Structures are given as structure tokens and as C-alpha cells.
Amino acid sequence: MASRQVLLLAIVSAVALLPAMVSATDYTVGDGHGWTLEYPSTNWADGKSFQIGDKLVFTYTKGKHTVTEVDGAAFHACNRQGNTLMTWNSGNDTVALDKAGKRWFFCNVDNHCELGMKLVVDVADPNAPAPASPPPPPSSSSSAGRLNYRARGGAVAGAVAAAALVWF
């Protein structure tokens, strides 16, 4: 019995460490196109999960484009005189995604924003607590009455702990 408890503790501990093992990702904005007027603005970020620690890499011809971070209102209006938070113009700019929430970027040259040279990303916090899930319904098996274990933490930890409990 003691060896099963040690194994269960090892499994739960390993799952708890999973977020720390996930590494940051560097995303090249526009992939092979780079940050240009050919940039596929309508869907480049679709399907990507941005997290704190990731980086956006903007590559473009210096002097022909910029990367300007703005607030949501300026972004939607392509307001080049709006609330500018930061501007990059080296042609090879790396932007660290260091906080959770939406981040808005566009090119501040002429009408490039209006032509679609803009990007919004939604950055998640991988260490944020998972939403609480309701406790499972009571089981009619006799072993369920002896085990009073409620998994806490992320969905992965709960699933692994539940699988370990079923295995025992």
C-alpha cells in the first residue's frame, strides 16, 4: 500500500511540474512572408496559442515598415496618431509577450494598417489557475466510499490523479 501512495505522489508531483517544463515559443509574424504588405493579417494568428514568455519576431525591410503597439481603439480605427504604446523600426524586432491579455500591433507607415498590416494576439498566462470543476457524482462502488480524494489544480493534474485512483 505504501508503494502505491509513493507512486501516486510521484505522478501528481510530475503533473504539477508540467507548466514549468513548457518552453516559450518564438513566432515569426507572417511566417515566410514576414511583416510586409503581403502579410496574411486575416488569419495568421488563428490557431496559435500565445502565452506569457513567448516572443513575436517581426522581420521586414527597415525604413519601409514599422511595428507599432497601440491600444484597442487605435488599432480598430488604424489611428496612427492614437495611443502609441511602443514603436520598433529595426527591420528585425522581437517583442516579448510578458503579460496576459490582448496586444495590438500595426505598421504606422502611410495606409499600411488600412491595407491589413495589423495584428492582434491574445496572450494567456500558463500559470493562471484552471477554472474550478464540479466534484464528480458519488459512485456506488464500495471503494469510492473509502477514497475521499478531490483533485485540485489544472485539468491535466485532475485527469492524471483520477486515472491513478482508478488504477489503484
Secondary structure as GFF3:
##gff-version 3
##sequence-region A 1 168
A	DSSP	alpha_helix	2	21	.	.	.	ID=ss1
A	DSSP	beta_strand	26	28	.	.	.	ID=ss2
A	DSSP	three_ten_helix	31	33	.	.	.	ID=ss3
A	DSSP	beta_strand	50	51	.	.	.	ID=ss4
A	DSSP	beta_strand	55	59	.	.	.	ID=ss5
A	DSSP	beta_strand	67	70	.	.	.	ID=ss6
A	DSSP	alpha_helix	72	77	.	.	.	ID=ss7
A	DSSP	beta_strand	84	88	.	.	.	ID=ss8
A	DSSP	beta_strand	92	96	.	.	.	ID=ss9
A	DSSP	beta_strand	101	106	.	.	.	ID=ss10
A	DSSP	beta_strand	118	124	.	.	.	ID=ss11
A	DSSP	alpha_helix	142	146	.	.	.	ID=ss12
A	DSSP	alpha_helix	155	167	.	.	.	ID=ss13
###
